[in-house]
Amino acid sequence: MELTYLLNSGFMVRSGRTVLLFDDYDDPSGAADRMMDAGDFDRLYIFVSHAHFDHFGTHIRAYADRTTRYIFSFDLRRTKRVKLFPTNNIVYMKRYTEWSDDRLHVWTYDSTDVGVSFLVEFEDGSRVFHAGDFNWWNWLGDKEENRQMAEKAFKKQMAKLRNLDADVAFFPVDGRLGAAQEMGPQAFVDKTDVKALVAMHRVGYPRWEPSETFFGKREPIPTWAPTVPGETRRFVDGQFISD
């Protein structure tokens, strides 16, 4: 797979001639436009995990003529922005549902904020997980009641994600959480069978490297925390490779 960072939680994933765009609300480097101009693909699927402004940008309607499917979280249906898109090419997905065609199989999970998370399997069996805004939102300084609710919501969803198998997982490591930024991704990596982790939702923060205790007793896995729009890595034989 080839992975390109767009911005925030936005990524482009290419496997063969299939391209996925996740949460492309802004693309300062023009990576998706270059992909469209090159035209070296035959399927394009555009995923939006929820309607927050930093995940859902209406510029992706410009790709409508080449888009195989827009795969949207169910909450987008209530927005005015979605009326700009061709309704006959949108798949709305609720939590814990499935959709497939001859190229992809998609499962959704819940979020601890709004919308859904996506697990996507390519026809060759490789899998990517995009968490959307699913995370342990443990805001330091918040009311203890709110922090306990955040913990409960996160652990409830993790019970459903236990042993999730994916080659690459895109997951928030949000610098705004300060000392708590690793709590969510650390628990996620510990309880699942993901083979590599990509940090997202880090605009304006330095490049993240896992702390010494991040992997606990688990065998470390490759990580990548992009900071510059347009950064690209190839995921080959379980490793991130830069060109």
Phi and psi in degrees as a GROMACS rama.xvg file:
@    title "Ramachandran Plot"
@    xaxis  label "Phi"
@    yaxis  label "Psi"
@TYPE xy
-114.574  129.124  GLU-2
-118.063  131.31  LEU-3
-127.603  130.148  THR-4
-81.4557  128.375  TYR-5
-96.9629  -67.3365  LEU-6
-174.597  145.197  LEU-7
58.9549  -105.46  ASN-8
-108.555  15.6219  SER-9
-88.4963  127.189  GLY-10
-142.554  149.374  PHE-11
-110.735  130.562  MET-12
-123.188  125.913  VAL-13
-118.244  131.957  ARG-14
-133.325  110.213  SER-15
61.6744  -124.407  GLY-16
-104.409  20.0265  ARG-17
-108.638  131.854  THR-18
-123.021  134.217  VAL-19
-114.802  136.692  LEU-20
-115.003  125.38  LEU-21
-111.486  127.77  PHE-22
46.4975  47.5511  ASP-23
-82.8256  82.9924  ASP-24
-88.7796  -21.3487  TYR-25
-158.615  146.69  ASP-26
-140.989  73.7231  ASP-27
-58.693  -29.7562  PRO-28
-84.2303  -9.88989  SER-29
71.9887  25.121  GLY-30
-61.9982  -43.6381  ALA-31
-68.232  -38.1265  ALA-32
-62.7406  -41.1877  ASP-33
-63.9431  -39.2417  ARG-34
-61.6421  -43.3445  MET-35
-64.1473  -42.006  MET-36
-64.769  -38.5684  ASP-37
-67.349  -37.4029  ALA-38
68.0325  16.8791  GLY-39
-89.4943  53.4984  ASP-40
-150.332  160.01  PHE-41
-125.117  -5.53063  ASP-42
-137.749  134.884  ARG-43
-132.479  123.146  LEU-44
-120.316  128.462  TYR-45
-113.333  118.651  ILE-46
-105.304  138.603  PHE-47
-131.515  121.072  VAL-48
-79.0907  -25.9506  SER-49
-172.473  175.311  HIS-50
-89.2478  1.64841  ALA-51
-55.9601  145.909  HIS-52
-59.2688  -30.5427  PHE-53
-88.9837  17.7793  ASP-54
-132.914  -24.2392  HIS-55
-124.885  106.588  PHE-56
-113.789  133.675  GLY-57
-74.0316  -9.27674  THR-58
-62.3188  -19.5019  HIS-59
-69.9021  -9.25815  ILE-60
-69.52  -20.1918  ARG-61
-66.1988  -17.3434  ALA-62
-93.7375  9.59141  TYR-63
-55.7228  -39.2334  ALA-64
-66.2055  -22.7466  ASP-65
-110.862  2.70678  ARG-66
-88.4752  124.803  THR-67
-68.9909  -48.1836  THR-68
-152.412  140.295  ARG-69
-90.2485  121.177  TYR-70
-111.385  102.574  ILE-71
-111.313  144.923  PHE-72
-61.4815  149.082  SER-73
-58.6248  -27.6352  PHE-74
-70.6547  -18.0125  ASP-75
-68.1276  -22.9693  LEU-76
-58.4289  -27.3183  ARG-77
-89.003  0.343198  ARG-78
-92.489  152.567  THR-79
-70.8097  -32.2968  LYS-80
-62.1143  -32.5234  ARG-81
-68.6744  -17.5061  VAL-82
-67.5253  -13.0099  LYS-83
-78.8804  -9.21463  LEU-84
-102.572  153.905  PHE-85
-69.1889  112.766  PRO-86
-62.6071  -29.7193  THR-87
-74.6264  -4.81863  ASN-88
-117.721  15.707  ASN-89
-107.272  133.9  ILE-90
-110.265  117.4  VAL-91
-93.8712  130.349  TYR-92
-120.257  127.169  MET-93
-85.6484  175.291  LYS-94
-63.5066  141.178  ARG-95
59.691  46.1209  TYR-96
-125.257  171.614  THR-97
-132.077  152.31  GLU-98
-148.396  146.506  TRP-99
-154.006  158.731  SER-100
-137.339  -158.201  ASP-101
-80.4065  -1.3237  ASP-102
-117.053  -34.7171  ARG-103
-131.387  155.553  LEU-104
-127.405  130.031  HIS-105
-123.227  131.333  VAL-106
-118.218  146.326  TRP-107
-115.205  150.986  THR-108
-127.414  173.222  TYR-109
-78.9911  170.813  ASP-110
-121.843  159.724  SER-111
-96.3963  11.7417  THR-112
-129.874  -95.6143  ASP-113
-132.111  149.47  VAL-114
81.6717  -143.192  GLY-115
-136.546  169.328  VAL-116
-109.349  154.389  SER-117
-118.954  136.048  PHE-118
-115.342  123.645  LEU-119
-123.183  129.911  VAL-120
-114.101  126.346  GLU-121
-78.0791  168.009  PHE-122
-64.3035  -21.935  GLU-123
-85.5487  0.454385  ASP-124
95.381  -10.1207  GLY-125
-71.1044  149.724  SER-126
-133.166  144.449  ARG-127
-128.492  144.359  VAL-128
-117.797  129.582  PHE-129
-119.268  117.067  HIS-130
-77.143  -13.4923  ALA-131
59.5765  -129.105  GLY-132
-102.894  22.6195  ASP-133
-72.3023  123.762  PHE-134
-169.601  169.549  ASN-135
-89.716  94.4988  TRP-136
-84.4447  73.7149  TRP-137
-93.1809  84.484  ASN-138
-77.843  111.315  TRP-139
-62.5279  133.742  LEU-140
93.5756  -10.7098  GLY-141
-73.2006  166.513  ASP-142
-60.1896  142.426  LYS-143
-58.748  -35.4583  GLU-144
-61.092  -43.4433  GLU-145
-67.1775  -38.4632  ASN-146
-66.73  -36.9157  ARG-147
-67.7605  -38.397  GLN-148
-64.9579  -39.6974  MET-149
-63.804  -41.5019  ALA-150
-64.3588  -44.4304  GLU-151
-61.9766  -44.607  LYS-152
-63.8766  -41.9209  ALA-153
-64.8357  -47.406  PHE-154
-68.275  -31.5618  LYS-155
-62.7512  -44.0201  LYS-156
-71.0483  -37.2259  GLN-157
-61.6762  -29.5793  MET-158
-61.7565  -32.0193  ALA-159
-82.1813  -23.2645  LYS-160
-93.6856  -4.57844  LEU-161
-53.0329  132.029  ARG-162
68.1755  14.54  ASN-163
-52.3262  134.226  LEU-164
-109.907  120.397  ASP-165
-151.172  147.823  ALA-166
-73.3694  -44.5807  ASP-167
-133.351  133.948  VAL-168
-120.077  129.06  ALA-169
-96.5242  120.776  PHE-170
-143.083  140.977  PHE-171
-64.0408  131.966  PRO-172
-125.992  76.2648  VAL-173
-82.1474  115.981  ASP-174
-61.5925  -22.0983  GLY-175
-64.7713  -20.2611  ARG-176
-80.5893  -4.29813  LEU-177
59.5515  -127.918  GLY-178
-63.6704  -16.55  ALA-179
-94.6552  5.06171  ALA-180
-64.2551  -24.6282  GLN-181
-91.9901  -8.07244  GLU-182
-61.108  -48.3555  MET-183
-65.2705  -56.9877  GLY-184
-62.4594  -32.8097  PRO-185
-63.9961  -45.8924  GLN-186
-65.7061  -38.1794  ALA-187
-62.2829  -48.7212  PHE-188
-64.0106  -37.4963  VAL-189
-67.182  -36.2438  ASP-190
-96.7642  -6.38937  LYS-191
-116.223  177.965  THR-192
-113.761  39.4981  ASP-193
-73.7251  146.061  VAL-194
-97.9556  -14.7158  LYS-195
-159.345  151.407  ALA-196
-125.593  131.726  LEU-197
-112.927  122.28  VAL-198
-79.8202  137.811  ALA-199
-139.731  178.657  MET-200
64.0004  45.8754  HIS-201
-128.311  25.5116  ARG-202
-57.9619  128.588  VAL-203
88.9449  1.30412  GLY-204
-114.153  154.355  TYR-205
-64.0492  164.241  PRO-206
-60.8345  129.806  ARG-207
-88.6968  137.833  TRP-208
-123.837  137.26  GLU-209
-58.2529  140.11  PRO-210
-68.1652  168.105  SER-211
-62.0455  -27.2305  GLU-212
-100.191  4.31488  THR-213
-59.271  -43.6541  PHE-214
-88.0971  -6.90083  PHE-215
54.3562  -126.877  GLY-216
-89.0836  -5.8977  LYS-217
-77.2643  149.425  ARG-218
-64.2883  130.082  GLU-219
-57.8889  147.275  PRO-220
-120.316  158.948  ILE-221
-61.6893  142.443  PRO-222
-129.657  154.645  THR-223
-144.911  129.307  TRP-224
-126.365  85.3297  ALA-225
-66.8239  147.884  PRO-226
-126.006  -20.4709  THR-227
-111.165  120.389  VAL-228
-52.2491  134.562  PRO-229
97.1927  -10.22  GLY-230
-57.3618  138.669  GLU-231
-131.636  141.845  THR-232
-133.572  145.162  ARG-233
-97.8958  138.159  ARG-234
-105.593  105.087  PHE-235
-130.615  128.139  VAL-236
52.0831  40.576  ASP-237
77.6512  14.8997  GLY-238
-133.217  149.428  GLN-239
-86.7089  129.181  PHE-240
-123.729  126.775  ILE-241
-94.2825  146.255  SER-242
